[in-house]
Amino acid sequence: MSAEQGLKRWHSVVENGNRRDELSAIIREDAVFHSPVVHTPQQGRGLVVAYLAAAGQTLGNDSFKYIREVVDGENAMLEFTTEMDGVHVNGVDIIRFDENGMISDFKVMVRPLKAMNKVWEQMAAMLETMKS
């Protein structure tokens, strides 16, 4: 299965609000998430799901949209924009899929610095509420 097929599943999950059960169904058990604000990679489906679900709650508001998509073999790069508390956020999701279309690696990059700080603030708060 190509990245294009895996991306169809990813877009469906995003459109449904990044629900944890739907995320779990498209992420490998040994997947890795690279956060724009956490230095160490987050390993394992549980952590990847937690971060992507939190991102869906913070970044995935009504202004969120993917504006560019590049696919090459098992890799996809999706550029997005959104607004958080009046701060324009521009970012990139870099996703690697396995042969079954499951997400094996997910990296997020965000710009500018003001946006990065806003993402960090809201993601930290969301992840903290998810722990309790």
N, C-alpha and C positions, 0 to 999 in steps of 0.2 A: 504494500500500500504506500502510495507516495505522500509527500507532505501536503499536496493539494487535497487529497482525500481526508487526511487528518485535520487540515484546516477547516474543512466543512463542519466537522464535529466540534472543533474549537469555537467557531463562530456561533453555532447553535447554542453551546453552553453559555457564551457571553450574552447572547440575546435573551437567555432565560435568567440572567442575573447571577451567574457564577455560583450556582447552588453546589454545595459540598458533595452531594451524592452524584451529580452529573460530572463534576470535576474528577472525582475518584474513578469514574468509569473510563476516562480518557488519559489517565496518568499512570505511568509504570510504577510498580512498587519501589524500584530503585532510582526513581527520577531525582533530579537535582534542580534546585531553584537558586538563581543568582539575583539577589536583591540589589537595587541601586543604593541602598543605605546600610545594608548589613555586610560586613567584610567577608565573613565565612559563608561558603555555599551551604544551603539548607538541603539536607539529603533525606530522601524517603518520601513516599506518597503522602503520609500524614502532614508533614511540614509543608510540602509543596501545595497541597490542597488548602491548608490554613492560610498561607500567604496569598494564593490566588483568590480565595474567597474574600479575604480582607481587602484585596485590591479591587475586587468587584464592588464592594460596598463603598470604598472611598473614591476611587477613580471613575467607576462606572456609573456616573450620574447622567442626566439627560443630555449633557453637552459632549459626552464621550463619543468619538468616532474614529475608526481607522481611515486613514487618508492615503496610504500607499501600502502595497504588498508586493514582496519579491519572494519567489519560490525557486529553489534550486535543489533538486534531488530530495534529500531528507530534511533540508533546512528551509525555514521561512523567516522572513523579517517583515514585521508589520509596524508601520509608523502610526502613532495615534496622537490625537489632541483631545484635551478636555479642559474644563475650568473648575477650580476648587477655591471656594471663598474669594472669588474675584481674581485669582491668580491663574494665568494661562500656563498650562502644562503641555509640553511636547515631549513625546517619548517613543521608544522603540521596544517591541517585544521580539526577541530572537528565540525561535523555537526549533528544537530538533526532534524529529519523530523517528520511531523505530519502524521496522518492516511491517508491523501491524497497525500503523497509524497512531500508536500511543505516544504521548509526550514523554520524552526521556530527559530533556534538558530545556530549561526555560530561563532566559536572562532578560532583565528589564533595565533599560537605561532611560534617564529622565534629564531634561534640561528646561530652562536655565536654573541657576542656583536657587533663586527664589522659589521656583516650582519644586525643586528637590527638597528644600526645607519644609514646604507645605505637605508634600507626600510623606516625608518622614514623620512629621507631627501627627497626621491623621492615621497613617498606617500603624504607628506605635500605639495609639489610643485604641484602634480597632482590634489589634492583636491582643492587647491587654484584656479587653472585654471578652474576647473569645476564650481566653484561658480560664476565666472564672465561670 
